[in-house]
Amino acid sequence: MLTQKQIVEIAKNHIKELEKKTKIELVIGYEETIIKPYGNIYFYTSKKFVKTGDFKYAIAGNAPFLIENQTGNVISFGTAESDEYYINEYEAGRWPIK
């Protein structure tokens, strides 16, 4: 099982990869992190939105993601449904869709 420190490092690296793709500086909302027995679920947004609170800097499609504490795998959730939906689907073994 990974330590919390290792899980956080994986989350930071995932955000760095997303920044490369989007060309937007991103930040993880650590205070919103959901800690489950199987891993941590992280939320993120643009750094400009956090600094200004201006919704023109809010980003769409920023689905939360899970870092599994056994494997370190990154599982992206969706945005079409509620966070609870994706958590329940993952816990039921139906997410991600294979």
C-alpha positions as CSV (number, residue, x, y, z in Angstrom):
1,M,0.0,0.0,0.0
2,L,1.3,3.5,-0.9
3,T,1.8,6.1,1.8
4,Q,-0.2,9.4,1.7
5,K,3.0,11.2,0.7
6,Q,3.4,8.8,-2.3
7,I,-0.3,9.3,-3.3
8,V,0.0,13.1,-3.1
9,E,3.1,12.9,-5.4
10,I,1.2,10.9,-7.9
11,A,-1.6,13.4,-7.8
12,K,0.8,16.3,-8.3
13,N,2.4,14.5,-11.3
14,H,-1.0,13.9,-12.8
15,I,-1.8,17.6,-12.5
16,K,1.5,18.5,-14.2
17,E,0.6,16.2,-17.1
18,L,-2.8,17.9,-17.4
19,E,-1.1,21.3,-17.3
20,K,1.1,20.3,-20.3
21,K,-2.0,19.2,-22.3
22,T,-4.2,22.2,-21.4
23,K,-1.6,25.0,-21.1
24,I,-3.4,26.1,-18.0
25,E,-1.8,26.4,-14.5
26,L,-3.8,24.1,-12.2
27,V,-4.1,23.6,-8.5
28,I,-5.4,20.7,-6.4
29,G,-8.1,21.6,-3.9
30,Y,-6.6,19.6,-1.0
31,E,-9.3,20.7,1.4
32,E,-11.9,19.0,-0.9
33,T,-10.0,15.7,-1.1
34,I,-12.1,12.7,-0.3
35,I,-10.1,9.9,1.5
36,K,-11.5,6.4,1.1
37,P,-10.1,3.1,2.2
38,Y,-9.0,2.4,-1.4
39,G,-7.5,5.8,-2.2
40,N,-7.9,9.5,-2.4
41,I,-10.2,11.4,-4.7
42,Y,-8.8,14.8,-5.8
43,F,-10.5,17.9,-7.3
44,Y,-8.7,20.7,-9.2
45,T,-9.2,23.9,-10.9
46,S,-7.2,26.7,-12.5
47,K,-4.9,28.7,-10.4
48,K,-6.3,32.0,-11.8
49,F,-9.8,31.0,-10.6
50,V,-8.5,30.3,-7.1
51,K,-6.7,33.6,-7.0
52,T,-9.4,35.8,-8.5
53,G,-12.7,33.9,-7.9
54,D,-13.7,35.1,-11.3
55,F,-15.7,32.4,-13.1
56,K,-14.2,33.4,-16.5
57,Y,-11.1,31.5,-15.2
58,A,-13.1,28.4,-14.1
59,I,-12.5,25.4,-16.2
60,A,-14.9,22.9,-17.7
61,G,-14.2,19.2,-17.9
62,N,-12.1,19.1,-14.8
63,A,-13.3,15.8,-13.6
64,P,-12.1,14.6,-10.2
65,F,-9.7,11.7,-10.2
66,L,-8.9,8.8,-7.8
67,I,-5.4,7.6,-6.9
68,E,-5.7,4.0,-5.9
69,N,-3.6,3.4,-2.8
70,Q,-2.8,-0.2,-3.7
71,T,-1.6,0.4,-7.3
72,G,-1.0,4.1,-7.7
73,N,-3.3,4.0,-10.7
74,V,-5.1,7.2,-11.7
75,I,-8.8,6.8,-12.3
76,S,-10.5,9.8,-13.9
77,F,-14.1,10.2,-13.0
78,G,-16.6,12.1,-15.2
79,T,-18.5,15.4,-15.1
80,A,-21.8,14.3,-16.5
81,E,-23.0,12.9,-13.2
82,S,-22.5,13.8,-9.6
83,D,-19.3,13.0,-7.7
84,E,-21.2,10.5,-5.6
85,Y,-22.4,8.7,-8.8
86,Y,-18.8,8.0,-9.9
87,I,-17.7,7.0,-6.4
88,N,-20.6,4.6,-6.1
89,E,-19.9,3.2,-9.6
90,Y,-16.2,2.7,-8.7
91,E,-17.1,1.0,-5.4
92,A,-19.6,-1.3,-7.2
93,G,-16.8,-2.2,-9.8
94,R,-18.5,-0.5,-12.7
95,W,-16.1,2.4,-13.1
96,P,-14.0,2.9,-15.1
97,I,-16.0,1.3,-17.9
98,K,-13.9,-1.4,-19.5
